[in-house]
Amino acid sequence: MKLMYYTFESNPFVKELADLFGEIFIFKKLNSDFEKYKKEILKQRPDFIIGIAKSPRAFSYFDKNCFNQFGKNKKLIKEGKEKYNLFTPINNDFKIIDNLTTKKSFCNWTMYKIKNFLEENNLETKLVFTHLKQKNLSKIRHLF
């Protein structure tokens, strides 16, 4: 099973994530890095893409959806779908949250852009996004 991981430059767990998963793509500049990531997706054709951010809550969770919105009213893709459902693994340690990620977040930006890219290119890759507490970093490895 082929897995690709990504996170953000602002994630305080970047080093731990790299130690756990090896290669992890780090988004710094959204638009230019997204262009690079699309090429990697097409090259690697992963079964799963797993986005990881630090949880702002007292618990770790999977996002159930991503939305075609950034900020109050800006559409990420002019004629794009309103929302996409994400893949959520069955796991007793993590909650599955519907609509907790704010629509103005970088997390939502990457989720929506990547999911839309997968759909447009008819790729069967499943997209997962999780917000993790530090104590749960290693648990994500055992879900796939």
PyMOL commands that set and color helices and strands:
alter all, ss='L'
color gray80, all
select helices_A, chain A and resi 14-21+30-44+106-120+134-143
alter helices_A, ss='H'
color red, helices_A
select strands_A, chain A and resi 3-8+25-27+48-54+61-63+65-67+83-85+95-97+126-132
alter strands_A, ss='S'
color yellow, strands_A
deselect
rebuild
show_as cartoon
